[in-house]
């Protein structure tokens, strides 16, 4: 077996299952889960209709590069969403089976384990982070290096303290903006810093932007392609953006997304995927075209999140260190030290007493540079309907108030 498999850690939800083993939740409460970041809003009918209308596509092998119609739809969406010239649909865009699959396979294509003059290749990861980054690094023969979140920058990763000797070994940098689990969005100045580091050390930037369409103000989050254009990087050198329909259009089961950016990397990634077997079903491609071509369902979806967060966030802010994030559908909440309870103990007790599931923040981070930046924090995914999220929030408030009174 691949020896690198032994380096993989249990996935956060497997850890949560183990954490809850032997605990019987209070039967007086119906179960509510804020643990899994799986969209629960209804899939738009127009996407279902397009899928059904193109089921005859199941009779054909799909091309790894995807249909021209899909690549053109993605290109047009990028141009409209980010106010940039449409990327070349033939050379700068590639459909993928969801951003998770692409994050992993891109790493396998990018990392060159033979280039180890300064030591084993490194993959720079934010901390806390999406665990695919770490696993992809290990299985590509590299090691992850964690840049801890900076609470003073709304938990965006801090790269300023990374030593030069570390940067010399970095071949790939993952950045998630809007961030999971923190909701942090990078500014143009942040992107300028990253691009300058990429120019200096030659690493590829993989910008994970699957939460880009869930935000709470009139100004949408800045994307990596738009930042590159604003800074004169018109050919997107060493930059790959990854996005998905899962959160934008409530179709996580479709597994449909794209990568876009540096044409040279896209060309090599296409070669890799031809052997990897990463072609998207023609039926899913047709449904994806319908999704990328429509914005009304995205606006309606965003309005549901705005309504939810506007009601739930102030309620939880009474008892937790939490505020409205820049974007995404998570609350990244700190536990009051006076409660004298860890994030894992909090999750266990809340599940036992009130049948509400939250994810301990320490499960989403690693001990790095002397700290675990997820310690004593909680990630809560507000993916259910308003009433269920409010009910969960009210139970959390009651749970904490009871602990304080005791």
N, C-alpha and C positions, 0 to 999 in steps of 0.2 A: 504493500500500500504506500501511497505518497507519504513520506515521513513528516511533511509539513502539517498533515491533518492533526497530528498530536498537539499542535500549538493552538488550535482553535478552542476558544472558550464557549461555554454554553450560551445560547442565545438568551437575551433578557427575559423572554416569556417562559423559557424552560426554567430559568432561575426563579421566576415568580411562581411557577407550578410547584417547585421544590419548597419554596418559602411557605406556601399555603398547605403543604402536605400535612394531613392530620388535623387541620382546623375545620370545624363545622361552623359555617356562617349562621348568624341569627335568622331563624326561619320567619320571624315576624316582619322581615323586610324582603321585598323582591330584589333579586340581584341586579346591580347596575355596574357596568364596567367602564371606567375611564382609562383603562390600561392600554388597549390596542389602538394604534392610530389607523383604523380602518374606517373609511367614510361610510356613513349610514344614511345619508340623504338618498332620495330616489334617483335611479338612473333615468336621464331624460328619454322620453319616448322616441324622439327623432333618432337617437343612437340605436335603440332597440329595433326600430323599423328598418334602418339601413342595414343592420346585421341580418335580419330575417330576409330582406329583399336580395341579399347577396350570398345566400347559403350555397348557391351553385358553385361558388368559389372553392368549396371544399373538394371539388373534383380535380383541382389543379395544384401542382407543386408551386409554391411561391418563390419569387426571386429574392435572394438575400438583400439586395439593394432596395427592395420595396417597389411599389408601383410609382410611376411618374406622377399620378394624380395625388398620391399621399405626400410625396416629397414636395410637390408644389403647394399643397394645402399647408404644410408645416412652414414652408418658406414664407408664404403670405401671412400666416399668423405671426411669425417672428417679426416681420416688417411692421405689421400693424401694432402689435403689442409694445414693441420697444422703440418704434419710430426710427428704424434703421433701414438702409437699403436691403432689399430682399436677398438673403444668402442664395448662392448658386445651388439650386435644387439637385443638380447633377453631381456636384463635387463636395459640397459643404454640409450635406444633410444625409442622415442614415436612420431609417426607422429601426426601433429595437423593441424587444418584448418586455417593456417596462423598464424604468430607470434602474431598478435593483439589479436585474440581470446585466445591464450594460455597465454599471459601476464595477461589477466583478470582472466581466470579460475584458473591459477596457484596460484594467490593471494588468491582466495577463498579457495583453498585446503591447503595452507600453514598457513594462519593466524589462530591463536587460541585465540579468544576473551576472553576466560576464564582465560588465563594466564596474569593477569593484576596486579601483585603484586606491580609493580612500577608505575602503571597508565595505561591508555588505550594503546593498542599495536600501534606501529608506523611502517610505511613503509617509508624507506629512499629513497628519489627521487633526481635526479639531477635537477638543476634549471638554465636555461630553460630545458624543458622536453617534452616527449610525453604524452599527457593528459590521456591516458589509465591508466598510473601508478596511478594518483591521484584518478580517478574514481574507479578503482579496490580496492584501499585502503579503501575508504569510504564504499563501498558496502560490504566489508568483515568485517566491524565493527571496522576498524582501522582508524588511522589518518595519512595523509602524513606529512613528515618532509622534508624540502627542503634544500639541500646543494648547495649553489650558485656557479656558474661557476667562475673560476679564469682566468681573461684575461691574466695573466702572464704565464699560463699553457695551452695556446691555448683554453681556455674556458672549460677545463675539470673541473668537480666538485671538490670543496675543502672540504675535510672531516676533516681537521686538527683542525678546530675551533668548532667541534661538542662536546658538553659537555658529560661527562661520564653518567650523569643522563639520557640523551637522548638515548645514545647507549644501556642502560639497558632495554629500552622499545622497541627497534627495533627488529622486527621478520623477516623482509624481506627488502632487499636492491635492488633497481633497478639501473642498470648501462647500459648505451647505448654507445657502442664503436664499430665502429665509431658512433659519436654522432649525434642525431637529436635535434636541428638544426645546431649545431656548427661544426660538422665534426671531432671533437677531438677524438684521439685514445689513449687509455691507454697504458702506458709503463709497462714493467715487474716490475719496482719498484712500480708503482701504484697498480698493482695486488697484490704484496707482502703486501702492506699496507692494502688492503681490506681483504685479506685472514687472516691476523693477527687479524684484528678487528672481523671478523666472528668467529675465534677461541675463542677470548676473550669473546664475548657476545652471541654467539650461533645463530646468524641470518643466514638466507638463502640468497645467492646471486643469483639474476636473471639477467643474462647477455644477453641483447638484442643486437644481432649482425646481424640484417637484412641487413645492408649496407656493410658488410664485403668484398664484391667482387667488389666494385667501389672505386678504388684508383688510384693514379697518379704517383707512383714511381715503381721501380723494386721490392721493398720490400712490400709484402702484410701486412695489419694490423695484429698485434698480437691478437690472440683469447684467450678467457678465459680458454679453455681446454688446449691449448698449454702452457699458463702461469702456470696453475696448475701443469702440468707435469714437467715443467722446475724447479718448486719450490718443487718438491718431493711429490705433492699431487695427487698420482696416482689413488686414488679412487674417486676423485672429491667431497670430503666431503662438504655438504651444498652448492654445486654449480650446477646450472642449466643454460645451454646455450640454447638460443632460436634463430632460424634462419628461413629463408623463401626463396622461389623461386621468390617472387614478383619482387624484384629489380634485383636479380642476372640473372633471365631468362626472365624478362619482361612478367610475367603472373600474375598480381595482381588479375585478375578475377578468377584464379584457387583456390585461398585461400589454399595454400599448404606450410607447413613448418614442423619443428620438434622441439622437446626439447630433450636435451641429458645431461648426467651428473650423479649425485648421484643416484645410483640404488635404494636406500631406498625411496628417494623422488619420483622417477619415478614410483615405485610400488604403492605408495599411490595416486599419481596423476592419474594413470590408473584407480584405483578404483573410484576416483571422476568422471572421464570422462565417465566411464561406465554408470553412472546415469545422467551425464550432457548431454549425447547425442552428443559427439564430434567425432564420427567416420567419416572418410574420404571416399568419394565415390570410389569404386573400379576403375572406369574409370579415375578419377583424380590421384589415386595412380599409375596407369600404366603410365600416362603421366609424373608424378613426377619422376618415375624411369628413364625414358628417359632423363629428364632434369638433374638429379644428376649425371648421367653417362657420360655426355658430357661437355667438357670444352671449345671447340672451339667457341661455341656461346657466352660463358661468356667473352672470350678474345676479341671477336669482339665487344661485347657490351661495355666493358671497354674502348676500343680504341675510340669509339664514344664520351664517356664522356671526355676522355683525350683531344681529339681534341677540343671539345666545351669549356672546362674550360681554355684551353691554349689561346683561342681567346677572350673569354668574360671577364675573370678575369682582365687582364691588362687594358681593356677598362673601366670597372667600377672602377678600382682602381684610375683612374684620378679624380673621383668625390666623392668616398665613401671610408671609412676605411674598406678595404676588401683585403683578400689575399687568395691564393689557400689553401683549407682545407687539413687536413691530408687524408681525405677520404669522402665518401658519395657524394650525388649529390646536396648539398645545398651550397649557399654562405651566410655567416652570416655577414652582412654588417652594419657598423656603420655610422650614419648620422652626418655630420659636424655640430658642435654646431653653427657655424656662419650662417647656414641657418635659425636658429631660427624656427624650425618646428619639431613637435613630430613625432614619427613613425606612429601614426594613421593619423595625418594630411598629412604626406608625402604620405601614401597609398591612401588617398582620392583624393588628388590633382593629383597624377600621373594617377590614374584611370580616373578622370574627363578630364584631359587635353591630355593624350596620350594613353588612353585605355589599359594600362598595369596594371596587378594585381600583387601585392606583398603582403606578409603577415607581418603585424606589429610584431616585436619581442616581444612586451609586451603581445601579445596574447598567446605566448608560454611559459610564465613564470608566477611566482607569486611574489607578494610583500613578501619578507622574509628577516628578519634580517636588516630591514631598507631600502632595495633596491629591485627594480625589475630588474634583470640582463638582461632582454630583452628590457628594455626601450631604445628608440631611436636607435634601431637596426631593421634590416629587414631580413627576410628569403626569399631567392629567389631559387626556385627549377628549375634547368636547365635540365628539363626532355624532352623538345621538341627537334626538330632537330636543327642543327647548325645555319641555316639561321634564324629561328624564334627567337632563343635565342640572336643572334647577333642584330637582329632588335630591340628586347626589350631593350638590353643594350644601343644601340644607342639612343633610345628614352629617357631612363633614364638620359644619359649624357646630352642630349639637355635640358631636364626638369630642371636639377640642374643648368646647365650653365645659363639658362634663369632666374632662381631665383636669382642667384648671380649677374647678370647684372642689375637686377631690384632693 
